[in-house]
Amino acid sequence: QLQLVESGGGLVQPGGSLRLSCVASGSTLDAYAIIWFRQAPGEEREGVSCINKNDGGSRYADSVKGRFTISRDNTKNTVYLQMNSLKPEEKAVYYCAADIVCSLVYSEYEEEYASWGQGTQVTVSA
């Protein structure tokens, strides 16, 4: 059974950078597209970026284009999210999820995703 674990969150000043990691176990990551979501308190979960399972193609939310970069290293069963020029409003819990397709549209249908990580907190503050 696929399990995902995120890491790399923390406190960073506005304009700073963080790199999040999503490490898979129990199954090979290359069978899945991986999606990064984030959820701020009182807000809905939103898709930030995703990467295809095969060709490395990716998508980004308009709000992060040019600042965030998603990548995957299937030899390490890991997907990364490099986040640059972070803004205070991007404070949230960041989750990775495994799916068949690379889509930034969050589905509340429980069976949509093969697995979710537990989340990692990102705080952007001076």
N, C-alpha and C positions, 0 to 999 in steps of 0.2 A: 504494500500500500504506500502510495506516494506521500511523503511528508516534506513540508517546506519550513525552513527556519530563516527569518530575516535577522539582519544585524547591520550595524553601521550608523544607526541613528544617534542623536545627541543634541547638544546645545551648540548653536553656531550664531555668529553675529550676522546681521543683514549684509548681503553681498558675499557671504562666505560660501563654502562648498562642503558637501558631504558625499560619500559614496556608500550606497546601500548594497547589501549582498543578499541574495536569496539562494540558499543552499538546499538541494534536494537529497533525499535519501529514500530508500525503499523501492525506487524505480529510477529509470534513466530519464533525465530531464528532456532529452531531445525528442521525446514522444509528445511533448506539449508546447503550446504557446504559453508564454508567461506574461502576466499582466501585473503591473504595479497600480494599486489603488491607494487613495488616501482618504482619511476621514477626520475632519475637525469636529470638536465638540458641538453638538447641536446641528451638525450639517449632514447632508447625505454623502454616502460614499461615492467618490468620483474616480474615474479612470485617468491615470496620468500618462502611462506609456505601456506599450506591449511589444513583444517581439515574436515573430513567427517561429515555428518549431524547426523548419527546414532551411529556409533561405536567408534567415537573419533579417528579413524585412521587418520594419518597425513602424509604429505609429506614436504620435504624441498629441496630447491635449494642446490646444492653441496657446494656453497660458504658460506652457513650459517649453515650447518650441524655441530652439536656439540656445537654451540654457541647460536642459537635461539631455543625457545620452544613455540609452539602454544598450546593453551588450550581453552576450552569453558566451560562456566557455563550457562547452559540453563535456570536455575532458575532466573538468572539475565539478560538473553537475551544478553549475552556479550561473545565475543571472545577476548582473550589476545594474545599478541606476546611479549614474554620476549626476549630481545636482550642483549646478553652479549658480552664482548670483541669486542666492536664496532670499526670499522676501518674508517679512514677518507673518503675512497672511498665509504662508505655506506651512505654518505650524500645524501638525496633524500626526495621527498615527498612520504609518505607511505599511501597507500589506502587499504581499505578492500572492498570486493565485495562478493555478494551472488550468488551462482550458484547451479545447481542441482548436479554437480559432483565436486570432489576435483581434480582440474587440475592446474598445474603451467604454462600451456601454455596460453599466453594472446591471446584472440580473439578480433579482431577489429569489429566483428559483433555486432552491438549495442544490438540486442535482446538476446545475449548469457547470459547476467547477469541480475538477478532480480533487483539488486540495487547496487549502488556505494556510498561510503562515499565521503566527500569533501576533504579528505586527511589531513595528519598531517606532519609537517616538522620535519625532523631529521637532525641535523647538528653535525658532529663529527670533532672536531677541538681542538687543544691545545690553 
